[in-house]
Amino acid sequence: MRLVVLISGSGTNLQAIIDAIKAGKLDATIEVVVSNKKNAYGLVRAEQTGIPTLYFPLKPYLDKGAGREQYDADLAERVRAYQPDLIVLAGWMLVLSPAFLDCFPHKVINLHPALPCTFPGTEGIQRTFDAYQRGEVEHGGCMIHWVVPEVDAGEVIVQRIVPIKPDDTVDDFEARMHKTEHQIIVEAIARCIKQT
């Protein structure tokens, strides 16, 4: 399976995918890693492994008055050149519009650090932890889902509960969450491979 991975940050989930491919757990290749942030360490991880990278920032589009639709359409054109079977949003911090998604129907999956129907959008880990502190939730969780225009609302592929312990700091919970994310992103890609 030909993968394109979109990132915005350190790339730990990207590393989990790279490691799973190297270990023979995923029958896949990463054709390119795309980042909207120039200093995203995930680009370094890709380069160190010999994976092509593409830095594709939003700011120049905003500076010249072009909208998100134009950015997404141009991003889709760049990504299409790699002929992906699956596009993995692994810490990609921009919401993709139909200008991108319509080019890749049922080919885009996303990692979200919260359970279905809870804490859509950004800061999922912190918001879950804060809700736990207020007694509103008993645990956290994370999921991989198909991407639709509505934020974090697509059909779930894999989800996992992540416990929060009474004496946890947010850092403790975050570390447990990331470990679980690394497992389920590989599991979700493996399921997608089996379905093709």
Order of alpha helices (4+ residues) and beta strands (2+ residues): beta-alpha-beta-alpha-beta-alpha-alpha-beta-alpha-beta-alpha-beta-beta-alpha
